[in-house]
Amino acid sequence: MSQSVNQRSRKMLACTAEATAYQKAFGKELRRRVVEEQEPFAIVQADTPHEIFHAMDIPIITNQWWSAYISAKQLSSQYFDAMVEAGYPANSCKYCSLGLACTLANDPETAPWGGLPKPTMLVARLTCDCIQHVFGQWAEAMDTEFFPMEAPAWQDKDPAWFDHSKADWERVYQPDRIAHMVREMEDLISQLESKTGRKFDEAKFHHIMEQINVQEGYIWEAAQAIGKARPCPISIAEQMPNTMIPQWHRGSDWAVAHARKFRDQVMERIDAGLGASDNERLRLMWIGAGVWHDPGFYQSLEETLGAVFVWSMYMPFAGPAYLRDLKGDPMGALASRVASMNETLHLPPWMNGWMVSEARRCGIDAAVVLLPPDNRLSQSGTKLTAMALEEAGVPVLMIDADMVDAKIWDHDRMVAMVEEFLRHRGVA
């Protein structure tokens, strides 16, 4: 496919550049600790209990962050080609397997950091059939251990789970599931202590959990304000980095301070009546992970159609997914978050119930849904969510594209597809 040049996103907040600079410096420090100093570290999925590693001062490389990092460097296509050459199917789930593809390519000349060294362990929840294969084979390729965490079935089918998740998390996420996750996390702590010689600091862990509530509270305040503001002060091209970068460091002094700074700068733009577009006419919702290889896509129709992407899952997820009344049980509160993170983002009735509610809260005119052809988890509840949004009066465009595989993406074609959809559905 002939690809047009992907676009950089425009930045309006000073804190956006600060977040990017912090993450860049963090990447250098992480590389120093992991590659040069050869500290024990872990490769983990995004929906695993990062707080445990932070409390033990064990560096982690999050698989999704590493995939986005590789994709942003425009390296995904060659690594997926190497994976196929190694005998893997061409339709492997891309988001979760890009790190494995990089390891299998075994090309220090092109790989970020020259490739990852051997980790102490890999950790992932078994949220779909492919995860155990990807992480099991990745651990084998790196000659290390895979610590699988279960994804216990969630019987409570309350579509309005997000209204009760902060104060009533024991009921919402079910006591038996929470207890099971606590036992697994305690086993993880025991193994990490044994393998690294580092001890789990309960006081530090409790402090981190308290600070996370402060941090996510700031982000949730900003999300609430953006939903009400006309015009939308910033598009998701800036919401994403200012939410996700602090999330990788959640509970740290920097993350809390940055979340507050972000909220304040958002409020300043709202108070001044400033918008992401000078002529906002359409408010769009983006459903799915970010297109990490083309962040400028989200701002491509702001000036021509006044179409602003005002919503993605990352920012408003801070409230229902992270805020928890600790009730003297920070480990249980963390377990309640870990137990259902993927379900609330990908499976009905939790996904569609939340996203329909969010569309109403933010005054959404139309939704664009990323449907990665080979990512089965991202497809699981997406079509039912699209139906629910259509029933609620929100037109939906589903696009076959991948968040990290640039090979099947063409900037101009995708922008034209969204524009045609908006005009055809009578939105524009």
C-alpha positions as CSV (number, residue, x, y, z in Angstrom):
1,M,0.0,0.0,0.0
2,S,1.3,3.5,-0.8
3,Q,1.2,5.4,2.4
4,S,0.9,9.2,2.8
5,V,3.1,10.9,5.3
6,N,1.7,10.7,8.9
7,Q,1.2,14.0,10.6
8,R,2.5,15.4,13.9
9,S,-0.1,16.6,16.3
10,R,-0.4,20.3,17.3
11,K,0.2,21.1,20.9
12,M,-1.6,24.0,22.8
13,L,-0.6,23.2,26.5
14,A,2.8,23.9,27.9
15,C,2.4,20.8,30.1
16,T,2.1,18.5,27.0
17,A,5.7,19.2,26.0
18,E,6.7,18.8,29.7
19,A,5.1,15.4,29.8
20,T,6.8,14.3,26.6
21,A,10.2,15.6,27.9
22,Y,9.7,13.8,31.2
23,Q,8.9,10.5,29.5
24,K,11.9,10.9,27.2
25,A,14.2,11.4,30.2
26,F,12.5,8.5,32.0
27,G,13.2,6.3,29.0
28,K,16.9,7.2,29.2
29,E,17.0,6.5,32.9
30,L,15.1,3.2,32.4
31,R,17.5,2.2,29.8
32,R,20.4,3.0,32.1
33,R,19.0,0.9,34.9
34,V,17.9,-2.0,32.7
35,V,20.5,-2.2,30.0
36,E,23.6,-0.6,31.4
37,E,23.3,-1.4,35.2
38,Q,21.4,-4.7,34.5
39,E,19.0,-4.2,37.4
40,P,16.3,-6.8,37.8
41,F,13.2,-5.7,35.9
42,A,10.0,-7.1,34.5
43,I,8.0,-6.9,31.3
44,V,4.3,-6.5,32.2
45,Q,1.0,-5.9,30.5
46,A,-0.8,-2.6,31.1
47,D,-3.6,-4.3,33.2
48,T,-1.2,-5.8,35.8
49,P,-0.6,-4.4,39.3
50,H,2.3,-1.9,38.5
51,E,1.9,-0.5,42.0
52,I,3.6,-3.6,43.4
53,F,6.7,-3.1,41.3
54,H,6.7,0.6,42.2
55,A,6.6,-0.2,45.9
56,M,9.5,-2.6,45.5
57,D,11.5,-0.2,43.3
58,I,11.7,-2.7,40.5
59,P,11.7,-1.2,37.0
60,I,9.0,-2.3,34.6
61,I,8.6,-2.1,30.9
62,T,5.0,-2.1,30.0
63,N,4.3,-4.1,26.9
64,Q,1.8,-1.6,25.4
65,W,4.2,1.3,26.1
66,W,7.1,-0.6,24.4
67,S,4.8,-1.4,21.4
68,A,3.8,2.2,21.1
69,Y,7.5,3.2,21.4
70,I,8.5,0.8,18.6
71,S,5.6,1.9,16.4
72,A,6.4,5.6,16.9
73,K,9.8,4.9,15.5
74,Q,8.2,3.4,12.4
75,L,9.7,-0.1,13.1
76,S,6.6,-2.2,13.4
77,S,6.4,-3.3,9.8
78,Q,9.8,-4.8,9.6
79,Y,9.4,-6.6,12.9
80,F,6.1,-8.1,11.9
81,D,7.7,-9.3,8.6
82,A,10.4,-11.0,10.7
83,M,7.8,-12.6,12.8
84,V,6.1,-14.1,9.7
85,E,9.5,-15.2,8.4
86,A,10.0,-17.1,11.7
87,G,6.8,-19.0,11.0
88,Y,4.2,-17.1,12.9
89,P,0.8,-16.3,11.2
90,A,0.5,-12.9,9.5
91,N,-2.7,-12.3,11.5
92,S,-1.1,-12.4,14.9
93,C,-2.6,-9.8,17.4
94,K,-0.3,-6.9,16.7
95,Y,-0.5,-4.8,19.9
96,C,0.5,-7.5,22.3
97,S,3.0,-9.3,20.0
98,L,5.1,-6.4,18.7
99,G,7.5,-6.7,21.6
100,L,7.9,-10.4,20.9
101,A,8.4,-9.6,17.2
102,C,11.2,-7.2,18.1
103,T,12.9,-9.9,20.2
104,L,12.5,-12.6,17.5
105,A,13.9,-10.2,14.8
106,N,17.1,-10.1,17.0
107,D,18.5,-7.0,15.2
108,P,20.4,-4.8,17.6
109,E,21.2,-2.3,14.9
110,T,17.5,-1.3,14.5
111,A,15.9,-2.3,17.8
112,P,15.3,0.4,20.4
113,W,18.0,0.2,23.1
114,G,19.6,-2.5,20.9
115,G,16.8,-4.8,22.1
116,L,15.7,-5.7,25.6
117,P,17.9,-7.7,27.9
118,K,16.7,-10.7,29.9
119,P,14.0,-9.7,32.4
120,T,13.5,-11.2,35.8
121,M,10.0,-12.2,34.6
122,L,7.1,-11.4,32.3
123,V,3.7,-10.8,33.8
124,A,0.3,-10.8,32.1
125,R,-3.3,-11.5,32.8
126,L,-4.9,-14.2,30.7
127,T,-7.5,-12.0,29.2
128,C,-7.7,-13.7,25.8
129,D,-6.4,-16.9,24.2
130,C,-3.4,-15.4,22.6
131,I,-1.8,-13.8,25.7
132,Q,-0.5,-17.0,27.2
133,H,1.1,-18.0,23.9
134,V,2.6,-14.6,23.3
135,F,4.1,-14.2,26.8
136,G,5.0,-17.9,27.1
137,Q,6.9,-17.8,23.9
138,W,8.4,-14.4,24.7
139,A,9.6,-15.7,28.0
140,E,11.1,-18.8,26.3
141,A,12.9,-16.6,23.7
142,M,14.4,-14.5,26.5
143,D,15.2,-17.5,28.7
144,T,13.1,-16.3,31.7
145,E,9.9,-17.0,33.5
146,F,6.3,-16.1,32.7
147,F,4.0,-15.3,35.7
148,P,0.4,-15.6,34.4
149,M,-2.4,-14.0,36.3
150,E,-5.9,-15.2,35.9
151,A,-8.9,-13.2,34.6
152,P,-11.7,-14.5,36.8
153,A,-15.2,-14.4,35.3
154,W,-17.2,-11.4,36.3
155,Q,-20.8,-12.3,37.0
156,D,-22.1,-8.9,38.1
157,K,-23.6,-7.5,34.9
158,D,-24.4,-3.9,36.1
159,P,-24.1,-1.7,32.9
160,A,-23.8,1.3,35.3
161,W,-20.7,-0.1,37.1
162,F,-18.9,3.2,36.7
163,D,-21.4,5.0,39.0
164,H,-20.5,2.7,41.9
165,S,-16.8,1.7,41.3
166,K,-15.3,4.2,43.7
167,A,-17.3,3.7,46.8
168,D,-18.8,0.3,46.4
169,W,-16.0,-1.6,44.7
170,E,-16.3,-4.7,46.9
171,R,-19.8,-5.4,45.5
172,V,-19.2,-4.2,42.0
173,Y,-16.2,-6.4,41.4
174,Q,-17.3,-9.3,43.5
175,P,-15.6,-10.3,46.8
176,D,-14.5,-13.7,45.5
177,R,-12.8,-12.3,42.5
178,I,-11.1,-9.6,44.6
179,A,-9.9,-12.2,47.1
180,H,-8.5,-14.4,44.2
181,M,-6.6,-11.4,42.8
182,V,-5.2,-10.6,46.2
183,R,-3.8,-14.1,46.5
184,E,-2.2,-13.9,43.1
185,M,-0.6,-10.6,43.9
186,E,0.7,-11.9,47.2
187,D,2.3,-14.8,45.2
188,L,3.7,-12.3,42.8
189,I,5.3,-10.3,45.6
190,S,6.8,-13.5,47.1
191,Q,8.4,-14.5,43.9
192,L,9.7,-11.0,43.2
193,E,11.2,-10.9,46.7
194,S,12.8,-14.3,46.1
195,K,14.2,-13.5,42.7
196,T,15.4,-9.9,43.2
197,G,16.2,-9.7,46.9
198,R,14.1,-6.5,47.2
199,K,11.3,-6.3,49.8
200,F,7.8,-5.2,49.4
201,D,7.3,-1.9,51.3
202,E,3.7,-1.9,52.7
203,A,3.9,1.7,53.9
204,K,5.2,2.9,50.5
205,F,2.5,0.9,48.7
206,H,-0.3,2.4,50.9
207,H,1.1,5.9,50.2
208,I,1.2,5.2,46.4
209,M,-2.4,4.1,46.5
210,E,-3.4,7.3,48.3
211,Q,-1.5,9.4,45.9
212,I,-3.1,7.7,42.9
213,N,-6.4,8.8,44.2
214,V,-5.2,12.4,44.3
215,Q,-3.7,12.1,40.8
216,E,-6.7,10.5,39.2
217,G,-9.0,13.0,40.9
218,Y,-7.3,15.8,39.1
219,I,-7.6,14.0,35.7
220,W,-11.2,13.2,36.4
221,E,-11.9,16.8,37.2
222,A,-10.4,17.8,33.9
223,A,-12.4,15.1,32.0
224,Q,-15.6,16.3,33.6
225,A,-14.9,19.9,32.6
226,I,-13.9,19.0,29.0
227,G,-17.2,17.1,28.7
228,K,-19.2,20.3,29.6
229,A,-17.1,22.9,27.9
230,R,-18.1,24.4,24.6
231,P,-15.8,24.6,22.7
232,C,-13.7,21.7,23.7
233,P,-10.4,23.2,25.1
234,I,-8.1,20.5,23.8
235,S,-8.4,17.5,21.6
236,I,-7.5,14.0,22.5
237,A,-4.2,14.5,20.8
238,E,-3.2,16.3,24.0
239,Q,-5.5,14.5,26.4
240,M,-3.7,11.2,25.7
241,P,-0.1,12.1,26.6
242,N,-1.1,14.2,29.6
243,T,-3.1,11.2,30.9
244,M,-1.1,8.2,29.8
245,I,2.4,9.4,30.6
246,P,1.5,10.1,34.3
247,Q,-0.4,6.8,34.4
248,W,2.9,4.9,33.7
249,H,4.2,6.7,36.8
250,R,1.0,6.8,38.8
251,G,1.3,7.6,42.5
252,S,4.7,9.3,42.1
253,D,5.3,12.9,43.1
254,W,5.8,13.9,39.5
255,A,2.7,12.2,38.3
256,V,0.5,13.9,40.9
257,A,2.0,17.3,40.3
258,H,1.6,16.9,36.5
259,A,-2.0,15.8,36.7
260,R,-2.7,19.0,38.8
261,K,-0.9,21.2,36.3
262,F,-2.7,19.6,33.4
263,R,-6.1,20.2,35.1
264,D,-5.2,23.8,35.8
265,Q,-4.1,24.5,32.2
266,V,-7.3,22.9,30.9
267,M,-9.4,25.0,33.2
268,E,-7.5,28.2,32.1
269,R,-8.4,27.5,28.5
270,I,-12.0,26.9,29.4
271,D,-12.2,30.1,31.4
272,A,-10.7,32.0,28.4
273,G,-13.2,30.4,26.0
274,L,-10.4,28.8,24.0
275,G,-11.0,25.7,21.9
276,A,-9.0,23.1,20.1
277,S,-10.6,24.4,16.9
278,D,-11.6,28.0,16.1
279,N,-14.9,26.8,14.6
280,E,-16.0,23.7,16.5
281,R,-19.1,22.3,15.0
282,L,-18.8,18.5,15.6
283,R,-17.8,16.6,18.7
284,L,-16.3,13.2,17.9
285,M,-15.6,10.2,20.1
286,W,-12.6,7.9,19.4
287,I,-13.1,4.3,20.6
288,G,-10.0,2.1,20.8
289,A,-6.3,2.5,21.6
290,G,-4.5,5.4,20.1
291,V,-3.0,5.3,16.6
292,W,0.5,5.7,17.9
293,H,2.2,6.0,14.5
294,D,0.0,8.9,13.4
295,P,-1.1,11.2,16.3
296,G,-1.8,14.1,13.9
297,F,-4.8,12.1,12.5
298,Y,-7.0,13.3,15.3
299,Q,-6.6,17.0,14.4
300,S,-6.9,16.6,10.6
301,L,-10.6,17.8,10.3
302,E,-10.6,20.5,13.0
303,E,-10.3,23.4,10.6
304,T,-12.0,22.1,7.5
305,L,-15.1,20.7,9.2
306,G,-14.8,21.9,12.8
307,A,-14.7,18.3,13.8
308,V,-12.9,17.8,17.1
309,F,-12.1,14.5,18.8
310,V,-13.1,15.4,22.3
311,W,-13.2,11.9,23.8
312,S,-11.0,8.8,24.1
313,M,-11.1,6.2,26.8
314,Y,-7.8,7.2,28.4
315,M,-8.8,10.3,30.2
316,P,-12.3,9.7,31.5
317,F,-11.2,6.1,32.5
318,A,-9.3,7.7,35.4
319,G,-12.4,8.2,37.4
320,P,-14.3,4.8,37.4
321,A,-11.2,2.6,36.8
322,Y,-8.7,4.1,39.2
323,L,-10.4,6.1,42.0
324,R,-11.1,3.9,45.0
325,D,-12.1,4.5,48.6
326,L,-9.3,2.5,50.2
327,K,-11.3,1.5,53.3
328,G,-8.1,0.4,55.1
329,D,-7.6,-2.3,52.4
330,P,-5.3,-0.9,49.6
331,M,-4.5,-4.4,48.3
332,G,-8.1,-5.2,47.9
333,A,-8.8,-1.9,46.2
334,L,-5.9,-2.5,43.8
335,A,-7.3,-6.0,43.1
336,S,-10.7,-4.6,42.3
337,R,-9.0,-2.4,39.6
338,V,-6.8,-5.1,38.2
339,A,-9.6,-7.8,38.1
340,S,-11.7,-6.0,35.5
341,M,-9.7,-3.4,33.6
342,N,-9.9,-5.1,30.2
343,E,-13.5,-6.1,30.7
344,T,-14.7,-2.6,31.2
345,L,-12.8,-1.4,28.1
346,H,-13.6,-4.3,25.8
347,L,-16.6,-6.4,26.8
348,P,-20.4,-5.9,27.0
349,P,-22.3,-4.9,29.0
350,W,-19.6,-2.9,30.8
351,M,-18.0,-1.4,27.7
352,N,-21.1,-0.3,25.9
353,G,-22.9,0.9,29.0
354,W,-20.0,3.2,29.9
355,M,-19.4,4.5,26.5
356,V,-23.0,5.4,25.8
357,S,-23.1,7.2,29.1
358,E,-19.9,9.1,28.2
359,A,-21.3,10.0,24.7
360,R,-24.3,11.6,26.4
361,R,-22.1,13.4,29.0
362,C,-19.9,14.9,26.4
363,G,-22.5,15.8,23.8
364,I,-21.0,13.5,21.1
365,D,-22.2,13.9,17.5
366,A,-20.5,10.9,16.0
367,A,-18.1,8.1,17.0
368,V,-15.1,6.6,15.1
369,V,-14.2,3.1,16.2
370,L,-10.9,1.4,15.7
371,L,-11.4,-2.2,14.7
372,P,-7.9,-3.9,14.5
373,P,-8.3,-6.8,12.1
374,D,-6.2,-9.2,14.1
375,N,-6.8,-8.0,17.7
376,R,-9.5,-10.3,19.0
377,L,-9.9,-8.7,22.4
378,S,-10.4,-5.2,20.8
379,Q,-13.2,-6.7,18.6
380,S,-15.0,-8.6,21.3
381,G,-17.4,-5.9,22.5
382,T,-16.8,-3.3,19.9
383,K,-19.5,-4.1,17.5
384,L,-22.1,-4.4,20.3
385,T,-20.9,-1.0,21.5
386,A,-21.3,0.4,18.0
387,M,-24.9,-0.9,18.0
388,A,-25.6,0.6,21.4
389,L,-24.3,4.0,20.3
390,E,-26.4,3.9,17.1
391,E,-29.5,3.1,19.2
392,A,-28.6,6.1,21.3
393,G,-28.6,8.3,18.3
394,V,-24.8,8.5,17.8
395,P,-23.6,7.6,14.2
396,V,-20.7,5.2,14.2
397,L,-17.9,4.7,11.7
398,M,-15.8,1.5,12.2
399,I,-12.4,1.5,10.5
400,D,-10.2,-1.5,9.9
401,A,-6.8,-0.4,11.2
402,D,-4.2,-1.2,13.8
403,M,-2.8,0.9,16.7
404,V,0.8,-0.1,16.0
405,D,0.9,-1.6,12.5
406,A,1.5,1.3,10.2
407,K,1.6,-1.0,7.1
408,I,-2.2,-1.0,6.9
409,W,-2.6,2.7,7.6
410,D,-2.8,5.6,5.1
411,H,-3.2,9.0,6.6
412,D,-5.0,10.7,3.7
413,R,-7.3,7.7,3.1
414,M,-8.3,7.5,6.7
415,V,-9.0,11.2,7.0
416,A,-11.0,11.1,3.8
417,M,-13.0,8.1,5.1
418,V,-14.0,10.0,8.3
419,E,-14.9,13.1,6.3
420,E,-17.1,11.1,3.8
421,F,-18.8,9.3,6.8
422,L,-19.6,12.6,8.5
423,R,-21.1,14.1,5.4
424,H,-22.9,10.9,4.4
425,R,-24.5,10.5,7.8
426,G,-25.6,14.2,7.7
427,V,-23.4,15.1,10.7
428,A,-21.2,17.5,8.9
